[in-house]
Structure formats: C-alpha cells, structure tokens
C-alpha cells in the first residue's frame, strides 16, 4: 500500500505556520519538537527554518496506523530526509518516553495519534515543556473531532488555525 504523504497544499499550510512563528521570533534560534514524524515531510520543512528539530516517533504499528503500512519503509523515508540535515534529531520513542528525557523546547508540534485520549496525553506530556508555543496538526472538525476536543480542553481555542489544519497557541 502506498504511504500517504503531505500534499502540496498541506506543505504550503505548514510553511504559513512557520511564517507565523517567524513573525514573532527569530526561528533560527528556536528548537521545535515534533511528535509523530512519519516520513519526515514536515521535519524537512522545519529543518529549513528552525535551529533544531527534534522528531519523536516510535515508527511502530498502532491501533490507528496498523499493519497496512510497512513501518520500516515509513521510517526509512524519514531517515533519508534526516541524512540531509544536521539539525534533525531522531528519537525513536513514544511521546511519553521522550518526555521523560527532554526537559524543554521552544515549540511542540503534535501530530501523533489522532484520537481524543492519545492527543490529550501528548498535550499533557509536553505542555509544561514548551517555552513559546504549543501546536499541532489535524485541527479538523470533519475528520478529527478528538483532536479538537483535546486541544480545546487542554489549551483552549488555538490562536490561529492554518489551511493545512495546523494550529498554534502561545504559551
């Protein structure tokens, strides 16, 4: 089965997300942590903009991403992107495991599992470790109401929602 990737318009929305942060802070001085890095498409966009990109993903099948995708191939695509950038750090761990090791970052971008319980847990793991922004992907009512519920409950309505369904909230 073909591995889903970000679309051209989705990539454009993520660039708008980065531009928003750039309008408020010098991004070359910032560290962003991404929960759920998949094939590394967003990590590559982040690597061009931020000083450091920490990617947290176990690259293992889950209840949402079951065995229909070959996770070795997904991770291999990520690794090929990582090779191009010195500022990408890979943590092959769950969000919870990584949160026990990493003390703080400027921005967290959550794009892990897309159900209420797991999104809420990711927010709980990382919210107190953010210095500037908490953010994520899939704030999309037609598809991921669990993400919206978790975000609204944990951080309130986002300051901005971007065309690719990324969201951001200043800490």
C-alpha positions, 0 to 999 in steps of 0.5 A: 500500500502506498504511504500517504504523504503531505500534499502540496497544499498541506506543505504550503499550510505548514510553511504559513505556520512557520511564517507565523512563528517567524513573525514573532521570533527569530526561528533560527534560534528556536528548537521545535519538537515534533511528535509523530514524524512519519516520513519526515515531510514536515521535519524537512520543512522545519529543518529549513527554518528552525535551529533544531528539530527534534522528531519523536516517533516510535515508527511502530504499528498502532491501533490507528496506523496498523499493519497496512503500512510497512513501518520500516519503509515509513521510517526509512523515508524519514531517515533519508530526509534526516541524512540531509540535515544536521539539525534533525534529531531522531528519537525513536520513542513514544511521546511519553518516553521522550518526555521523560528525557527532554526537559524543554523546547521552544515549540511542540508540534503534535501530530501523533495519534489522532484520537481524543485520549492519545492527543490529550496525553501528548498535550499533557506530556509536553505542555509544561515543556514548551517555552513559546508555543504549543501546536499541532496538526489535524485541527479538523472538525470533519475528520478529527473531532478528538483532536479538537476536543483535546486541544480545546480542553487542554489549551483552549481555542488555538490562536490561529488555525492554518489551511493545512489544519495546523494550529498554534497557541502561545504559551 
